[in-house]
Amino acid sequence: MSTGAPPRPGAEGTDGAAAPVGARPSVEGPASGTVSVPVGGRWWARSLGMAALLLAACLLGRHLRPEGTLFSLLWPAAGLAVWWFAARRPARVRAVDAGLLLAVVWLAHVVTGSSPALAG
C-alpha cells in the first residue's frame, strides 16, 4: 500500500522496497531480532531531558518525606526511572542513562540535606 509520499533516499528495506516515511532504521540485535536506533543521533537530548525530569521527581520525593525521617513514603522518581529504561535503546546509550540516573539521584539526596553516605 502506498502512502503517496516519495521514498526517502537510502530508505530501502531489506527486500529493496522503499521503507514507509517516518520509519526508524534498525540493526540486527544479538538476542532480540531488531533493535531500534535513535534517528539523527539525538539520544543525548532525550537522556538529558529524562535526567532533568528525574531530578525534579527526586526533589519532589524528598520534599514529601515526613518530618524527622530519612526516607520518603512516596517516591515518584521510581516510576519515572522505570519509564525511562522501558524504552528499547542501544546498550551504549543505556549505560550512559544508568550513569545519569545514579548521578541525578545522588545529587538530589545531597542537595536536600542527606549525608553523602546515605545518598551513595
N, C-alpha and C positions, 0 to 999 in steps of 0.2 A: 504494500500500500504506500503510495507516495504522499508526502506532506505538501508537495507543491514548491518547496524551497529547494534551491540548488544545493548540491552537496558541497561540503567544505573541502578544500584541497587537503589531501592526506588523511581524509576521514573514512577511508575504505575499511570495511570489516574484514574478517578472515576469509570470507568467500569472494572478496573483490567487490562486493556491492557497497554502495555508499551507506555510511552509518547515519542514523537519524540525527537531525540538528539537535544540539544540546546533549548528545551522548558523551559520557565520560570515557576517556581512554582507559584501558585496563591491561594488566600484565598477568601472566600466569603465576599463581602463588603455589608454594610447595605442597600445602595440605588442603587448601580450601577452594581450589579452582581459580577463579579470577578474583583479583583484589583491586578495588577502586583506587586510582591515583589522583590526588588533587590536581585540578587543571590550573595552569598558569603559575605554579609554584607559590601560591598564596597561602600555604599551610601555616606559615608563621603568623599571619594576621588572625586566623582562626584560633591558633594556640594562645596568642596574647590576649585576644578578646575573651576567651574562656577563662584565662588566668585572672583577668580583671573582674569578671563575674564571680569567680570563686573567691577572690579576696573580699568582695562585698558580702557574699554569703557567709564567709568565715567571721567577718566583723559583726554581722547581724547575729550570728550564733553566739559569739562571745558576749554581745550586749544582752542577750536573752537569758544568760545564766543567773540563777538565784544568788542573791547577795550572800557573801561569805562562803561560797562553794567554789571549787576549782573547775567543775565541769558543767556544761550546759545540758539541759534536759532535751533541748531541740537543737538539731544540727542541720540546717538547710544545705550546707555545703556538701554533705554526704550524697544527697540526691543529685546535686549538680555535678559532682565528680563522676558518678555512675553514668549520667547523661553524656558527659564529655568523653568518657572512654568507651561508650557503647558504639560510637561511630567506627566503621571499619577504615583504618588508616594504615599506611606502611609502618613497619616496625621501627624504622629510624625516627619517624615522627612521634610515635607512641613513646619512645624513650625520652625525647625532648619534653613531651607533655608530662610524663611522670616526674621529671626533674622540676618542671614548673610547678606542678601540684605540690610537691614536697616543700619547695621554697616559699610558695604563697601561704601554705598552712602554717609553716614555721614563722614567717613574717607576721601573720595575723595574730598568732599567740604572743609573740614578743612585743608587738605594738600595743596590745591590750593589757599588758602587765604580767603575763605569765613568766615564770622563770625560764631561762633557756633550757634547763634540764627537762622541765615539763613539756616545753614546746618540741623538743627533739625526741 
